[in-house]
Amino acid sequence: MKAQGHRSKAERIERSLVALGESDWEMKIEAAMLAGTHWANYALHRRGVTADAEDVVHTSMLVVNMLRKYSIVEGDLLRDLAEIEELRPLHVRGDVPGGAHAAGRALQLLQAIGERARAAR
């Protein structure tokens, strides 16, 4: 997917988040992860680190040398995305208490990811 397609999808997901309520913490975490992944791909494409056909799906699925390569350019963004991904198995797939707090953290991280990605040139 091209950079602008990732940006459009990330922004659409962010707009959809406003419809969610306090009890929708699982969907907030999922949406933050999905939008954050689109923002990461947008930033990596814009910076010329990845080709249009080379998209990150999950930071945890990247081969170590690719994660290192991407992290040279977008380390903070990828660390924030990885933190969101760490919340998912605990609060979306699992039943660890504190889901609403985790969703709040995921949304904070998404905001930081989006700000960094929008600044990518």
Helices and strands as residue ranges (DSSP letters): H 3-17, H 25-46, G 59-61, H 64-91, H 99-118
